[in-house]
Amino acid sequence: MDNWRHLPAPARPIAAAASTAVAAARAQDGEAFAAAAVELAALDPAQTGLILGTATRLLLEQARPDGLDSDAVREVLAQCVRWAAAWHPATDPMVVLYLLAGALGVLDEETTPPKPDELTRHAALLLAHLLGPRSPRDILTAALTEIEHTQLND
């Protein structure tokens, strides 16, 4: 298990819970994933959303450094949903699409957000898919660094 002491105190439980959820998703362990998703959903939704959304955007940018067009987003959506739905039948493509749009900053503000527990569960599925075999440590650390940099410059 990762040691998150290098992160700011408010981010540590989010990083730990997200890592646990990603590990359970990778293992396709529905019971462990459900427990980890509940733990993740119990944390501050604004902070959790900011961190997981930033991590998602960074992973998308790493995978497609020349930019993402609608075909690339559709491909990520289809691949993630196919993979997740195979072992987690409650996977909702619309929630994954909502998360992708939010991470890319193209979310229509009039769109009604899914419930917080659905958002965190699907965010963990999306992160697990985008990370592949890589550890979430580096991307979560990078997300926190970017958030801190942005907040200092605002």
C-alpha positions in Angstrom: 0.0 0.0 0.0 1.2 3.5 -0.9 2.4 5.9 1.8 0.8 9.2 1.1 2.7 11.4 3.6 4.1 13.5 0.8 0.6 14.8 -0.1 -1.2 17.6 1.8 -3.2 16.2 4.7 -6.7 16.8 3.2 -5.6 14.8 0.0 -4.3 11.7 1.8 -7.6 9.9 2.5 -8.7 10.7 -1.1 -5.5 9.3 -2.6 -5.6 6.2 -0.3 -9.3 5.5 -1.0 -8.9 6.1 -4.8 -5.9 3.7 -4.9 -7.8 1.0 -3.0 -10.8 1.4 -5.4 -8.5 1.3 -8.5 -6.8 -1.9 -7.1 -10.1 -3.6 -6.5 -11.3 -2.6 -10.0 -8.1 -3.9 -11.6 -8.7 -7.2 -9.7 -12.3 -7.1 -10.9 -13.3 -7.8 -7.3 -16.8 -6.6 -7.1 -17.1 -6.9 -3.3 -13.8 -5.1 -2.6 -14.6 -2.5 -5.2 -18.0 -1.8 -3.7 -16.5 -1.3 -0.2 -13.7 1.0 -1.6 -16.3 3.0 -3.6 -18.3 3.6 -0.4 -15.2 4.8 1.4 -14.3 7.1 -1.5 -17.9 8.5 -1.7 -17.8 9.3 2.1 -15.1 11.9 1.5 -15.6 15.5 0.6 -17.2 15.4 -2.9 -15.8 18.7 -4.1 -12.2 17.8 -3.2 -12.6 14.2 -4.4 -14.1 15.4 -7.7 -11.3 18.0 -8.2 -8.5 15.5 -7.6 -10.0 12.6 -9.6 -11.1 14.9 -12.4 -7.6 16.4 -12.6 -6.0 13.0 -12.6 -8.4 11.8 -15.4 -7.6 14.9 -17.5 -3.8 14.3 -17.0 -4.1 10.7 -18.0 -6.1 11.6 -21.1 -3.5 14.2 -22.1 -0.7 11.7 -21.6 -2.4 9.2 -23.8 -3.2 11.7 -26.5 -0.5 14.5 -26.4 -1.7 15.9 -29.7 -5.1 16.5 -28.3 -8.4 14.7 -28.0 -11.1 14.8 -30.6 -14.6 13.5 -30.3 -13.5 10.1 -31.8 -10.8 9.7 -29.2 -13.3 10.5 -26.3 -15.8 8.1 -27.8 -13.1 5.4 -28.0 -12.1 5.9 -24.3 -15.7 5.8 -23.3 -16.4 2.6 -25.2 -13.3 0.8 -24.0 -13.8 1.8 -20.4 -17.5 0.8 -20.4 -16.9 -2.5 -22.1 -14.1 -3.4 -19.7 -16.0 -2.3 -16.6 -19.4 -3.7 -17.5 -17.9 -7.1 -18.0 -17.4 -7.5 -14.3 -19.4 -4.5 -12.8 -22.9 -4.6 -14.4 -23.9 -1.4 -12.7 -21.5 0.6 -15.0 -23.4 3.5 -16.6 -22.0 4.9 -19.8 -23.7 8.2 -19.2 -21.9 8.7 -15.9 -18.5 7.8 -17.6 -19.3 10.3 -20.3 -20.2 12.9 -17.7 -16.8 12.4 -16.0 -15.0 12.6 -19.3 -16.8 15.8 -20.2 -16.1 17.3 -16.7 -12.4 16.3 -16.8 -12.0 17.9 -20.2 -13.9 21.1 -19.2 -16.6 20.7 -21.8 -19.5 19.8 -19.4 -22.7 21.6 -20.1 -23.5 23.5 -16.8 -27.2 22.7 -17.2 -26.5 18.9 -17.1 -27.8 17.4 -13.9 -24.9 15.6 -12.2 -25.2 12.0 -11.2 -25.4 11.1 -7.5 -22.0 11.6 -5.7 -21.6 7.8 -5.0 -22.2 7.1 -8.7 -19.6 9.7 -9.6 -16.9 8.4 -7.3 -17.6 4.7 -8.3 -17.4 5.5 -12.0 -14.4 7.8 -11.5 -12.5 4.9 -9.9 -13.5 2.7 -12.8 -12.3 5.3 -15.4 -9.0 5.8 -13.5 -8.4 2.1 -13.4 -9.0 1.8 -17.1 -6.9 4.8 -18.0 -4.0 3.8 -15.7 -3.8 0.2 -17.0 -1.1 -1.5 -14.9 0.5 1.7 -13.7 0.3 2.8 -10.0 -2.1 5.6 -9.3 0.6 7.2 -7.1 2.3 9.3 -9.8 -0.9 10.6 -11.4 -2.5 11.5 -8.1 0.7 13.3 -7.0 0.8 15.1 -10.4 -2.9 16.1 -10.0 -2.3 17.5 -6.5 0.8 19.4 -7.8 -1.2 20.9 -10.6 -4.1 21.8 -8.3 -1.8 23.5 -5.9 0.0 25.4 -8.7 -3.4 26.6 -10.1 -4.6 27.7 -6.7 -1.4 29.6 -6.0 -1.7 31.4 -9.3 -5.4 32.3 -8.9 
